[in-house]
Amino acid sequence: MADILREVVARNRAGQRAAIPSVCSAHPDVLRASLELARDLGQAVVIEATSNQVNQDGGYTGMRPEDFVRFVRGIAQEVAIDPALVLLGGDHLGPQAWRRGDAATAMAKAHRMVADYAAAGFTKIHLDCSEGCAGEPAQLPDAVCAARAAELAESALDAAPDPARLILVVGTEVPPPGGARTDDHGDIPPTTPEAARATLQAHQAAFSARALAQVAGLVVQPGVEFSPMEVHRLPMARDPGLRAVLDDWPGLCLEAHSTDYQHPAVYPRLAELGFAFQKVGPALTFAWRQAVYALDLLRGLAGWQTGPALPEVMERLMLAAPGNWQGHYHGGDLRLARHFGLADRIRYYWPQPEAQAAVAGLFADLAGQALPAPLLEQVFAPDIIAVAVAAAGEDALPQALVRAQVQAALRPYFLDSPTPNGKEPRP
C-alpha cells in the first residue's frame, strides 16, 4: 500500500501533476462517501486519524488505532472498494494529546501511540513534536522537534509488521499562538525555503539512516488557510520556491494541510508546487452538515417535521458542553460560528446519542416522501440534485443528496493524473 504513496511522490517529483487526497475524518457518512468516490474513480485515497481523535486511551472518538482500522476497513468492505486503494495514515502523531503534563510522560504516551498505529496497519505516519509540554515554549525549535520525532520514528519502525512499507512525514504547519498571520496583501505567508531547509537539516541530523530512509513527506505552509468565517485563497501566481528545497531529497514531497474550501484549480496548482500529499477534513464534515441542515429545512417547509429542528438540538448540545468550540470562536455572532464556522467544530457533537437520534428522526420523516425538483432546488445546487437522483431510488434520495454534497467537496482533490480503471462517478 505504501508503494502507491511512493509512486505518487515519484510522479510528482518527475514533474507530473500528481497528488493523493488524505481524508482526515472519523465521520462514518463522510468516510463512506469518500470511499465510494475513490471506488468510482478507481483512485487511491488516504484515510487519516489524528492523535486527539484516535489513541491508546480512545481519543475523542473512543477508538484505539486497531479499532479505527477495523472501522475503516468495514466501511471499505461495505462499499466494495479494492482494499489496495485504501491507505491509512496517522496525523500529527506526537505528545500533543498529553502536552499539559511534563515532556517525559507525554513522550512515553506518544511512543506507545505511534507503535500502536504502526502495529495496527497504518502505513503513513506524520510525526509532529512541534508543540511544547508543561514548562516548555508553545512552539519548540527544530532541533528538539526533530530529536523527538526521530525517537518516535524508531518506535513506529520497530512495531510495524513490515517496516519497509512505512512512510514517515515530518514538519508541521500549525499556526503560532493566536492563529495564522496574514501579510500586507491579506494572504497567508508560505513557509520560506530557508525554514523548510532548516527543518530538513535538523531531521537529517537527528534521524538514524534507518528512519531517514522512510521519510517521504515534509509538511509546510503553502499559503492556504481558513478562519471561522473566511477562506484565505492560494495566490495562484505565487511560487514560494519550496520545491527546490527538495533537490537533495529525491524520495521526498511536500504535504499541505488546511487545504479545505479552496477553489478546484488550487489542487493541481499545489501539485505543481510539489505538494503530492493534500489534506482535507473540516470541508467534508461541513458539507455533510450543510446537506442535513438543508434536508431539515425542507421537511419543515413541507410540514413533515415530527420532532425538534436539527439546529435546535445541536445548539443545545454545544451550549451544554462548550469545550469543543469555545476556544476557537471569538467575537462576532457565536451562534453563527457554532453552526456554520469553517472550522466545523460542530463535528465533535454528531456522535452524541441525542444528535444521532435527531439525525435518524430527520431521515425517518423524509422516508417515502416525494421530493420534487422545485422543493429540492430551494436548498440544493442543480448538479448535486442531478448526481443524487441518478445514484439512488426515491426512498434513498435524502441519503444520496448528503453523499453527493460531500463528494462534491472532495472531487477536486482527485487530480486528472493517470490511474488504472479510472472512471467518473455516476452523473
KANOR-V796005 format. One record per backbone hydrogen bond with DSSP energy under -0.5 kcal/mol. NH is the residue of the N-H (numbers start at 1). CO is the residue of the C=O. If there is no record, write none. Layout:
nh=[NH NH]
co=[CO CO]
//
This chain:
nh=[4 5 6 7 8 9 10 11 12 13 14 15 16 18 20 22 23 23 24 24 25 25 31 32 33 34 35 36 37 38 39 40 41 42 43 45 46 47 48 48 49 51 54 55 58 60 61 62 62 63 63 67 68 69 70 71 72 73 74 75 76 77 78 79 80 80 81 85 86 87 87 89 90 91 93 94 98 99 101 106 107 108 109 110 111 112 113 114 115 116 117 118 119 120 121 121 122 123 124 125 125 126 126 127 127 128 128 132 134 134 136 140 145 146 147 148 149 150 151 152 153 154 155 156 157 158 159 160 161 163 165 166 167 168 169 170 172 179 183 186 189 189 191 196 197 198 199 200 201 202 203 204 205 206 207 212 213 214 215 216 217 218 219 220 220 222 225 227 230 232 232 233 236 238 245 246 246 247 248 249 252 253 254 255 256 259 262 266 267 268 269 270 271 272 273 274 275 276 276 277 278 278 279 280 284 285 286 287 288 289 290 291 292 293 294 295 296 297 298 299 300 301 302 303 303 304 305 313 314 315 316 317 318 319 320 321 322 324 325 326 328 329 334 337 338 339 340 341 342 344 347 348 349 350 350 352 356 357 358 359 360 361 362 363 364 365 366 367 369 375 376 377 378 379 380 385 386 387 388 389 390 391 392 396 397 400 401 402 403 404 405 406 407 408 409 410 411 412 413 414 415 417 422]
co=[1 1 2 3 4 5 6 7 8 9 10 12 11 16 276 278 21 46 22 280 23 48 27 28 29 30 31 32 33 34 35 36 37 38 38 85 21 87 23 46 89 91 50 63 55 52 53 58 59 53 58 64 64 65 66 67 68 69 70 71 72 73 74 75 76 77 76 82 83 45 85 47 124 49 126 92 95 96 98 102 103 104 105 106 107 108 109 110 111 112 113 114 115 116 117 118 117 88 88 123 167 90 124 125 169 93 126 138 99 101 133 130 141 142 143 144 145 146 147 148 149 150 151 152 153 154 155 156 118 160 162 163 123 214 125 217 219 176 187 183 181 187 221 192 193 194 195 196 197 198 199 200 201 202 203 208 209 211 212 168 168 253 170 218 255 220 232 230 227 225 230 231 234 235 242 242 243 244 245 246 249 216 274 218 277 279 259 263 264 264 265 266 267 268 269 271 270 254 274 254 20 276 256 22 281 281 282 283 284 285 286 287 288 289 290 291 292 293 294 295 296 297 298 299 300 299 299 309 310 311 312 313 314 315 316 317 319 321 322 322 325 325 332 333 334 335 336 337 228 341 344 345 346 346 347 349 352 353 354 355 356 357 358 359 360 361 362 363 366 372 372 373 375 376 376 381 382 383 384 385 386 387 388 393 394 396 397 398 399 400 401 402 403 404 405 406 407 408 410 411 413 415 419]
//
